[in-house]
Amino acid sequence: MSRVPYDILHLEAQIKDYIERHPEKRVTATAKLAELAEEMDSEKDTSTSTTSTVFDKLMNGFQMFKKDTYFAKPELTERLRNGQWPKFMIVACADSRVCPSSILSLEPGDAFVIRNVANLVPPYEEGGCPSFASALEYAVLHLKVSYIFVIGHRACGGIGALVKMTPDDGKYQTTFIEKWMAIGKPARERSHVKQMRDMEDNVDILCKHCEKESVNNSLGNLITYPFLLEAVVSKKTSLHGGYYDLIAGTFKKWNYDLVQV
Amino acid sequence: MSLQDVEAKINAVVEKKPELSEKVTAKLEKILNDLENLSVDDGEKTGFDKVHAGFDKFKTKVYNKNTELTEKLKTGQWPKLMIVACSDSRVCPTQIFKLAPGDAFIVRNVANMVPAYEAEGNPSVGSAVEYAVLHLKVDHIFVVGHRACGGIGALVKMCPDDGEYKTTFIENWCQIGKPARALVKEAHKDESVEDLCKYCEKESVNNSLKNLLSYPFVVDAVKEGKITLHGGYYDHIEGTFEKWDFEA
């Protein structure tokens, strides 16, 4: 004999009946009930553990995500089970302070995101740098994104290494960092870092110029990919630059037009 | 899960924990009430409207609210964690773990791959690993894979061992996962392509973790107990997350 209280059985019958009359709400209703089942199932004594590790925090975060987003937006969740149709491809820095989902309040499904040191786009090379190129190929030819958005930021460690190190003679002190940052050398040239270094003691100002110029350098490198150039010319995709100043608390965005080249 | 399944689950919980009955009754009442009043999400902001509104929301709810954190991060970053995740729009680690600014240094590429040391050419992952281990001195590196990964799909269904690649770059990148594919095909010989992909998504995480151990500075840090390696798998279809520790 069921020990489930009558009230609960009655409510469940009412919900089932409602869904029969409104089948378009089945997905939402099932999701809300699933969330309730999970919530009740995991009701525990709230004994706080004395050592909360980084991974405890991550798993708690996952539970919160399930509550706030996964279950709270059942239509979105259901749609994303079947695929992804992001309008954006974003190239952002790996820096822990500048995640585009965070600073632009993005939702699951919004953007296909590449993150690397200093949000760099290497120029096209046959057989070269497949880490970036594979992502661009997938975004442009398969996902068919509408916007490609390269976002730089203030106080970027990578750009700092470009401005203060990465000598032209290639005698690098680091194993990989300067070799990677060498992609930004044209930006360093264009922002007149060398000339300014004699006049400007404040490295931060030099870096700021270079951070922004590097975004434009990356945007310029994007159009060296033939399949991307084609998508831009046929107006299937447009290119944009952004700059997050985490010290001033500002976000700037600009369009990148082929005419500028 | 079907409606019948979730109902059975709720009832099973109530039978096991009768003290929750009142709470469940109240919540079921709310669900029924909300259903009757629920309107479909419409009028989505498109394109850059959403971006600008998104930044304003971030400033109000995060940047201006957590002033102590914001001020601290103006002077630097000290993340304890480096995460390697897929570029897939559904699996952003910040979103799925509700990370705050400063929590994790995050690399994202197709199929969350870590190539072996010096195998990369232009070192997009190598430079990030070097920065995280030697400069940021993170405590943990976490490689997170996911279900229905397009890159792993390309690895399993394409990337022929002999023969030409059909894609310009995708297969060239995903081939990093070939050792994982070989293991999976051997262990699950007669299973469906869909199942092979699932196994490969997880095995590829282990393959990437193994590749991390081909970096001398990673090996040193692990030996000195400064860093630990971990794998994870997000199934956005079932809504589950699995995590494991990786030992050499």
HADDOCK unambig.tbl for C-alpha pairs under 7 A between the chains (distance, minus, plus):
assign (segid A and resid 3 and name CA) (segid B and resid 15 and name CA) 5.55 0.50 0.50
assign (segid A and resid 4 and name CA) (segid B and resid 11 and name CA) 6.12 0.50 0.50
assign (segid A and resid 4 and name CA) (segid B and resid 14 and name CA) 6.10 0.50 0.50
assign (segid A and resid 4 and name CA) (segid B and resid 15 and name CA) 5.64 0.50 0.50
assign (segid A and resid 7 and name CA) (segid B and resid 25 and name CA) 6.76 0.50 0.50
assign (segid A and resid 8 and name CA) (segid B and resid 25 and name CA) 5.56 0.50 0.50
assign (segid A and resid 11 and name CA) (segid B and resid 28 and name CA) 6.52 0.50 0.50
assign (segid A and resid 11 and name CA) (segid B and resid 29 and name CA) 6.94 0.50 0.50
assign (segid A and resid 15 and name CA) (segid B and resid 32 and name CA) 5.98 0.50 0.50
assign (segid A and resid 30 and name CA) (segid B and resid 3 and name CA) 5.40 0.50 0.50
assign (segid A and resid 33 and name CA) (segid B and resid 6 and name CA) 6.26 0.50 0.50
assign (segid A and resid 34 and name CA) (segid B and resid 6 and name CA) 5.48 0.50 0.50
assign (segid A and resid 37 and name CA) (segid B and resid 6 and name CA) 6.77 0.50 0.50
assign (segid A and resid 37 and name CA) (segid B and resid 9 and name CA) 6.13 0.50 0.50
assign (segid A and resid 37 and name CA) (segid B and resid 10 and name CA) 4.87 0.50 0.50
assign (segid A and resid 40 and name CA) (segid B and resid 13 and name CA) 6.88 0.50 0.50
assign (segid A and resid 41 and name CA) (segid B and resid 13 and name CA) 6.06 0.50 0.50
assign (segid A and resid 58 and name CA) (segid B and resid 97 and name CA) 5.28 0.50 0.50
assign (segid A and resid 59 and name CA) (segid B and resid 97 and name CA) 6.90 0.50 0.50
assign (segid A and resid 61 and name CA) (segid B and resid 97 and name CA) 4.32 0.50 0.50
assign (segid A and resid 61 and name CA) (segid B and resid 98 and name CA) 5.02 0.50 0.50
assign (segid A and resid 62 and name CA) (segid B and resid 96 and name CA) 5.48 0.50 0.50
assign (segid A and resid 62 and name CA) (segid B and resid 97 and name CA) 4.56 0.50 0.50
assign (segid A and resid 62 and name CA) (segid B and resid 98 and name CA) 6.86 0.50 0.50
assign (segid A and resid 65 and name CA) (segid B and resid 96 and name CA) 5.58 0.50 0.50
assign (segid A and resid 65 and name CA) (segid B and resid 97 and name CA) 6.52 0.50 0.50
assign (segid A and resid 65 and name CA) (segid B and resid 98 and name CA) 6.32 0.50 0.50
assign (segid A and resid 81 and name CA) (segid B and resid 236 and name CA) 6.59 0.50 0.50
assign (segid A and resid 81 and name CA) (segid B and resid 237 and name CA) 5.19 0.50 0.50
assign (segid A and resid 84 and name CA) (segid B and resid 89 and name CA) 6.80 0.50 0.50
assign (segid A and resid 86 and name CA) (segid B and resid 89 and name CA) 6.54 0.50 0.50
assign (segid A and resid 94 and name CA) (segid B and resid 105 and name CA) 5.45 0.50 0.50
assign (segid A and resid 94 and name CA) (segid B and resid 106 and name CA) 4.74 0.50 0.50
assign (segid A and resid 94 and name CA) (segid B and resid 107 and name CA) 5.42 0.50 0.50
assign (segid A and resid 95 and name CA) (segid B and resid 105 and name CA) 5.33 0.50 0.50
assign (segid A and resid 95 and name CA) (segid B and resid 106 and name CA) 6.89 0.50 0.50
assign (segid A and resid 96 and name CA) (segid B and resid 77 and name CA) 6.85 0.50 0.50
assign (segid A and resid 96 and name CA) (segid B and resid 79 and name CA) 6.58 0.50 0.50
assign (segid A and resid 96 and name CA) (segid B and resid 101 and name CA) 5.96 0.50 0.50
assign (segid A and resid 96 and name CA) (segid B and resid 102 and name CA) 4.60 0.50 0.50
assign (segid A and resid 96 and name CA) (segid B and resid 103 and name CA) 6.01 0.50 0.50
assign (segid A and resid 96 and name CA) (segid B and resid 104 and name CA) 4.89 0.50 0.50
assign (segid A and resid 96 and name CA) (segid B and resid 105 and name CA) 4.42 0.50 0.50
assign (segid A and resid 96 and name CA) (segid B and resid 106 and name CA) 6.67 0.50 0.50
assign (segid A and resid 97 and name CA) (segid B and resid 101 and name CA) 4.52 0.50 0.50
assign (segid A and resid 97 and name CA) (segid B and resid 102 and name CA) 4.87 0.50 0.50
assign (segid A and resid 98 and name CA) (segid B and resid 101 and name CA) 6.98 0.50 0.50
assign (segid A and resid 101 and name CA) (segid B and resid 94 and name CA) 6.83 0.50 0.50
assign (segid A and resid 101 and name CA) (segid B and resid 95 and name CA) 6.90 0.50 0.50
assign (segid A and resid 102 and name CA) (segid B and resid 58 and name CA) 6.94 0.50 0.50
assign (segid A and resid 102 and name CA) (segid B and resid 94 and name CA) 6.96 0.50 0.50
assign (segid A and resid 103 and name CA) (segid B and resid 55 and name CA) 5.57 0.50 0.50
assign (segid A and resid 103 and name CA) (segid B and resid 58 and name CA) 5.50 0.50 0.50
assign (segid A and resid 104 and name CA) (segid B and resid 51 and name CA) 5.64 0.50 0.50
assign (segid A and resid 104 and name CA) (segid B and resid 54 and name CA) 4.28 0.50 0.50
assign (segid A and resid 104 and name CA) (segid B and resid 55 and name CA) 4.44 0.50 0.50
assign (segid A and resid 104 and name CA) (segid B and resid 58 and name CA) 6.47 0.50 0.50
assign (segid A and resid 105 and name CA) (segid B and resid 54 and name CA) 4.63 0.50 0.50
assign (segid A and resid 105 and name CA) (segid B and resid 55 and name CA) 6.51 0.50 0.50
assign (segid A and resid 105 and name CA) (segid B and resid 57 and name CA) 6.80 0.50 0.50
assign (segid A and resid 105 and name CA) (segid B and resid 58 and name CA) 6.06 0.50 0.50
assign (segid A and resid 106 and name CA) (segid B and resid 54 and name CA) 6.83 0.50 0.50
assign (segid A and resid 108 and name CA) (segid B and resid 89 and name CA) 5.89 0.50 0.50
assign (segid A and resid 108 and name CA) (segid B and resid 90 and name CA) 4.60 0.50 0.50
assign (segid A and resid 108 and name CA) (segid B and resid 91 and name CA) 6.98 0.50 0.50
assign (segid A and resid 109 and name CA) (segid B and resid 89 and name CA) 4.60 0.50 0.50
assign (segid A and resid 109 and name CA) (segid B and resid 90 and name CA) 4.94 0.50 0.50
assign (segid A and resid 110 and name CA) (segid B and resid 89 and name CA) 6.06 0.50 0.50
assign (segid A and resid 111 and name CA) (segid B and resid 89 and name CA) 4.93 0.50 0.50
assign (segid A and resid 112 and name CA) (segid B and resid 87 and name CA) 5.38 0.50 0.50
assign (segid A and resid 112 and name CA) (segid B and resid 88 and name CA) 5.34 0.50 0.50
assign (segid A and resid 112 and name CA) (segid B and resid 89 and name CA) 4.47 0.50 0.50
assign (segid A and resid 113 and name CA) (segid B and resid 87 and name CA) 4.76 0.50 0.50
assign (segid A and resid 113 and name CA) (segid B and resid 88 and name CA) 6.94 0.50 0.50
assign (segid A and resid 113 and name CA) (segid B and resid 89 and name CA) 6.73 0.50 0.50
assign (segid A and resid 113 and name CA) (segid B and resid 108 and name CA) 6.68 0.50 0.50
assign (segid A and resid 114 and name CA) (segid B and resid 87 and name CA) 5.62 0.50 0.50
assign (segid A and resid 114 and name CA) (segid B and resid 108 and name CA) 4.98 0.50 0.50
assign (segid A and resid 114 and name CA) (segid B and resid 109 and name CA) 5.51 0.50 0.50
assign (segid A and resid 115 and name CA) (segid B and resid 106 and name CA) 6.75 0.50 0.50
assign (segid A and resid 115 and name CA) (segid B and resid 107 and name CA) 4.90 0.50 0.50
assign (segid A and resid 115 and name CA) (segid B and resid 108 and name CA) 4.82 0.50 0.50
assign (segid A and resid 116 and name CA) (segid B and resid 107 and name CA) 5.47 0.50 0.50
assign (segid A and resid 116 and name CA) (segid B and resid 124 and name CA) 6.28 0.50 0.50
assign (segid A and resid 116 and name CA) (segid B and resid 128 and name CA) 6.64 0.50 0.50
assign (segid A and resid 117 and name CA) (segid B and resid 127 and name CA) 6.97 0.50 0.50
assign (segid A and resid 117 and name CA) (segid B and resid 128 and name CA) 5.82 0.50 0.50
assign (segid A and resid 129 and name CA) (segid B and resid 121 and name CA) 6.33 0.50 0.50
assign (segid A and resid 129 and name CA) (segid B and resid 122 and name CA) 5.19 0.50 0.50
assign (segid A and resid 130 and name CA) (segid B and resid 169 and name CA) 5.44 0.50 0.50
assign (segid A and resid 130 and name CA) (segid B and resid 172 and name CA) 6.43 0.50 0.50
assign (segid A and resid 130 and name CA) (segid B and resid 173 and name CA) 5.30 0.50 0.50
assign (segid A and resid 131 and name CA) (segid B and resid 109 and name CA) 6.62 0.50 0.50
assign (segid A and resid 131 and name CA) (segid B and resid 124 and name CA) 6.93 0.50 0.50
assign (segid A and resid 131 and name CA) (segid B and resid 173 and name CA) 6.04 0.50 0.50
assign (segid A and resid 133 and name CA) (segid B and resid 169 and name CA) 6.00 0.50 0.50
assign (segid A and resid 134 and name CA) (segid B and resid 110 and name CA) 6.99 0.50 0.50
assign (segid A and resid 134 and name CA) (segid B and resid 169 and name CA) 4.71 0.50 0.50
assign (segid A and resid 134 and name CA) (segid B and resid 170 and name CA) 4.33 0.50 0.50
assign (segid A and resid 134 and name CA) (segid B and resid 173 and name CA) 6.43 0.50 0.50
assign (segid A and resid 135 and name CA) (segid B and resid 109 and name CA) 6.62 0.50 0.50
assign (segid A and resid 135 and name CA) (segid B and resid 110 and name CA) 5.75 0.50 0.50
assign (segid A and resid 137 and name CA) (segid B and resid 169 and name CA) 6.99 0.50 0.50
assign (segid A and resid 137 and name CA) (segid B and resid 170 and name CA) 7.00 0.50 0.50
assign (segid A and resid 176 and name CA) (segid B and resid 123 and name CA) 6.11 0.50 0.50
assign (segid A and resid 176 and name CA) (segid B and resid 126 and name CA) 6.02 0.50 0.50
assign (segid A and resid 176 and name CA) (segid B and resid 127 and name CA) 4.70 0.50 0.50
assign (segid A and resid 176 and name CA) (segid B and resid 130 and name CA) 6.98 0.50 0.50
assign (segid A and resid 177 and name CA) (segid B and resid 127 and name CA) 4.48 0.50 0.50
assign (segid A and resid 180 and name CA) (segid B and resid 122 and name CA) 6.38 0.50 0.50
assign (segid A and resid 180 and name CA) (segid B and resid 123 and name CA) 5.75 0.50 0.50
assign (segid A and resid 180 and name CA) (segid B and resid 124 and name CA) 6.46 0.50 0.50
assign (segid A and resid 180 and name CA) (segid B and resid 127 and name CA) 6.46 0.50 0.50
assign (segid A and resid 246 and name CA) (segid B and resid 74 and name CA) 6.45 0.50 0.50
assign (segid A and resid 247 and name CA) (segid B and resid 74 and name CA) 5.32 0.50 0.50
